[in-house]
Amino acid sequence: MRGENKERTMKEQRNAKQPIQRTDWRTGQKFNEAELIQLSLEAIQKRNLMFMTEIPAYLPCSLSTFYGYHLARSEVLKEALSANRTRRKVELREKWYESDNAISQIALYKLIGTSDELERLNSNSRQTHEHKQLEPFTFTLDLNPNNRIAERLQNAETRQITGESAESNFIDAEADDT
């Protein structure tokens, strides 16, 4: 019964276009959505908040009141938080740019570099080369010993004609075997 009365009162307030007021269970104070949004915006500006989950810690209401008004869905609050984050990013980039610290400069370069530059920056001094397509290598292996003997005899005859000694023939033949 009590919940029905509360629901009826809220509907009446909506129909009358009056701001809906809820009583915070923790503090007993009554808040309306506009007041909480204004307090939230002040906290965002004063404390440089960047995330929605940080806001309720700086408000005089409980989490259930904050989320009961669906303030986490408020576009005004989202835009204020986004503006804070953007401003902070710009400040950091300016500091990194003016810094003599190599780590800060690398961090900035990672933010502003092209993908090709980042790839080169992240490689551990390993250069990437394009591999050339190699032509296939083919060879034949003749395991028939008679063919090998015939080849040696032919090589020996060629050497005799050209005047090489027979000893070099046997040395070359041994080298061919290895």
C-alpha positions in Angstrom: 0.0 0.0 0.0 2.8 2.4 0.9 4.6 1.7 -2.4 1.4 2.4 -4.3 1.0 5.8 -2.6 4.7 6.7 -3.5 4.1 5.6 -7.1 0.9 7.7 -7.3 2.6 10.7 -5.9 5.4 10.5 -8.4 2.9 10.1 -11.3 1.0 13.2 -10.0 4.2 15.2 -9.9 5.0 14.2 -13.5 1.6 15.1 -14.7 1.8 18.4 -12.9 5.2 19.0 -14.5 6.8 19.5 -11.2 10.2 18.2 -10.5 10.0 14.7 -8.9 11.5 14.6 -5.4 12.7 11.5 -3.8 13.8 11.1 -0.2 17.2 9.7 0.2 17.2 6.7 2.5 20.6 7.5 3.9 20.3 11.2 4.7 16.5 11.7 4.8 16.9 14.7 2.4 14.6 15.3 -0.5 16.3 15.7 -3.9 15.0 16.3 -7.4 16.7 15.4 -10.6 17.7 18.9 -11.6 19.4 19.5 -8.2 21.4 16.3 -8.5 22.5 17.0 -12.0 23.6 20.5 -11.0 25.6 19.0 -8.0 27.1 16.4 -10.3 28.2 19.0 -12.8 29.8 21.0 -10.0 31.6 17.9 -8.7 32.8 17.1 -12.3 34.2 20.6 -12.8 35.7 21.0 -9.3 37.3 17.5 -9.0 38.1 16.9 -12.6 36.1 13.7 -12.6 36.4 11.5 -15.7 34.1 8.5 -15.0 30.5 8.2 -14.2 31.2 5.9 -11.2 33.2 8.6 -9.5 30.3 11.1 -9.3 28.2 9.6 -6.5 31.1 9.8 -4.0 30.8 13.6 -4.2 27.1 13.9 -3.9 25.0 14.2 -0.7 22.8 11.3 -1.7 23.1 7.5 -1.8 24.0 5.4 -4.8 20.4 4.2 -5.0 19.2 7.8 -5.3 21.8 8.6 -7.9 20.9 5.5 -10.0 17.2 5.8 -9.2 17.1 9.1 -11.1 18.9 7.4 -13.9 21.7 10.0 -13.7 24.2 7.5 -15.2 22.2 7.9 -18.5 22.2 11.7 -18.4 23.6 13.1 -21.6 24.6 16.3 -19.9 26.8 14.4 -17.4 28.2 12.2 -20.1 29.2 15.2 -22.2 30.8 16.9 -19.1 32.9 13.8 -18.3 33.9 13.5 -22.0 35.0 17.1 -22.1 37.2 16.5 -19.0 38.8 13.4 -20.5 39.5 15.2 -23.8 41.0 18.2 -22.0 43.2 15.9 -19.9 44.4 14.0 -23.0 45.3 17.3 -24.7 47.2 18.4 -21.6 49.1 15.1 -21.5 50.0 15.3 -25.1 51.3 18.8 -24.7 53.5 17.8 -21.7 54.8 14.8 -23.6 55.7 17.0 -26.6 57.6 19.5 -24.5 59.3 16.8 -22.4 62.9 15.7 -22.8 61.9 12.3 -21.4 62.3 9.6 -24.1 59.6 7.4 -22.7 57.1 10.3 -22.8 58.1 11.1 -26.4 57.7 7.4 -27.4 54.2 7.4 -25.8 53.2 10.5 -27.8 54.7 9.0 -31.0 52.6 5.9 -30.5 49.5 8.1 -30.4 50.3 10.1 -33.5 52.3 7.8 -35.6 51.0 5.9 -38.7 50.6 2.2 -38.5 53.7 1.6 -40.6 55.7 3.9 -38.3 54.3 2.1 -35.2 55.2 -1.3 -36.7 58.8 -0.2 -37.2 58.9 1.4 -33.7 57.6 -1.8 -32.0 60.0 -4.2 -33.8 62.9 -5.1 -31.6 65.5 -3.9 -34.2 64.6 -6.8 -36.4 64.2 -5.9 -39.9 61.6 -7.4 -42.0 62.6 -8.4 -45.5 60.5 -9.5 -48.3 61.5 -13.1 -49.2 62.2 -13.7 -52.8 60.5 -16.6 -54.4 63.1 -19.2 -55.0 63.0 -21.4 -58.0 62.6 -25.1 -57.3 65.8 -27.1 -57.3 65.7 -30.5 -58.9 68.3 -33.1 -59.1 68.4 -36.8 -60.0 70.1 -39.4 -57.9 71.3 -42.5 -59.8 71.8 -45.4 -57.4 72.9 -47.8 -60.1 76.7 -48.4 -59.5 77.2 -49.5 -63.2 76.3 -46.0 -64.4 78.7 -44.4 -61.9 81.6 -46.6 -63.1 80.8 -45.8 -66.7 80.8 -42.1 -65.9 84.2 -42.4 -64.2 85.7 -44.3 -67.1 84.4 -41.6 -69.5 86.0 -38.9 -67.2 89.3 -40.8 -67.2 89.3 -41.0 -71.0 88.7 -37.3 -71.2 91.6 -36.6 -68.9 94.0 -38.8 -70.8 93.1 -37.0 -74.0 93.7 -33.6 -72.3 96.9 -34.8 -70.7 95.9 -35.0 -67.0 97.4 -37.8 -64.9 95.5 -40.9 -63.9 96.1 -40.1 -60.2 94.0 -36.9 -60.5 91.3 -39.1 -62.0 91.1 -41.3 -58.9 91.3 -38.3 -56.6 88.4 -36.6 -58.4 86.5 -40.0 -58.3 86.9 -40.1 -54.6 85.7 -36.6 -54.3 82.6 -37.4 -56.3 81.8 -40.2 -53.9 81.6 -37.9 -50.9 
